[in-house]
Amino acid sequence: MPPGSSPPTAATAVSPYGVVARAASAGSEGAHSLLLFALTTALRASREVGSFGVLPHPIDEQVRQFYRRWGFEDVPFDPRQSMIVRMVDLEKSGLVA
């Protein structure tokens, strides 16, 4: 690793989820349940594999707004315009086990 660089950080990707997220934006309860299941599974797995957060790649602004309602934030300077929610924030939220 070059001097001054950071070690890689593990993250859990949830993709492709855009179609489901778009349905959720339209009011589909099944999409909310699916994301909750994905977040709960990712959080539990992170205790074994050391994942820092969950990283989706929203396909458009409507999907991006859906993720924001769940606490996801934009990843700065990412050309793919990814978002992330940290595992520690998922635990603190009480939304997932």
N, C-alpha and C positions, 0 to 999 in steps of 0.2 A: 504494500500500500504506500503511495507517495507521501512524503512528509507533509503534515498539515491537513491531510484529507481525513474524512470520517469513515469509520467502518460501515459496511452496508447494514441497513435496518430491515428486518423482516416485517412484512405486512400481509394481510389476508385480502386477496382480491375477490370482489363479488361482481362477476360479469359473465355473460351479458344479462343485465337486469333492467335495461331501459324500457322494454315493452311492459314488464310488470309494474315498474315505477310509473309509467305513463298511465296505466290502468288505475293505479292508486290515486294519481292526481285527479282522475275522473270520479273517484269515490268508491273504488272496488275494495271491499274489506279483505278479500283474499290476498291482495298484494301486500297489505299491512302485515297480515299474519305470516306471509312468506318472508318478508324482510326481518320481522322479529325472530323467526326461526333461524334465518341465516346469521343474524347478529349473535344470538344465543349460542349457536354452534361455533361460530368464530371465537367468541369469548372463552368458551370451554376449551377449545383446541389450543388457544394461545397459552394456556397454563402449561401445556406440554411442549409446544414448539417455540414459544417466546415471541409471538407476533406482537408488534407494537400497535397496530391499528387495522381498520378495515378500509380498503381502498377501492371505491368504484370509479368508473369512467363514464360519467353521464353523457348521454347521446344528444341532449339538447337542454335548453333553459328550463323547460317544464319539469324534466327529470331532475335537474340540478335543484330546483326549488323543493321537490319532494324530499331529496336527501337532506337539505338544510333543515327541514322540519324535524328530522331525526338527529340533529346535532352534528352533521357532517360540515366540514369547512373546506374551502378551496385550498389546494396545495400550491403555494406560491411558486412562480417561475416554472411551472410544469407545462410544456407545450401540448400535452394531451388533455390539459384542464381537468386533472383528476381531483377528487375530493378525499378527505380522510376523517375518520372519527377514531380517537385513541381508545385503546382497550380500557385504560384507567377511567376515561370519561363514561364509557358504557357501564362499567361497574358502579360508578357513583350515581348514575342516572336512576338506577333501580328498575329500568325497563327490561333488562335482561338478567338472567340468573348467572 
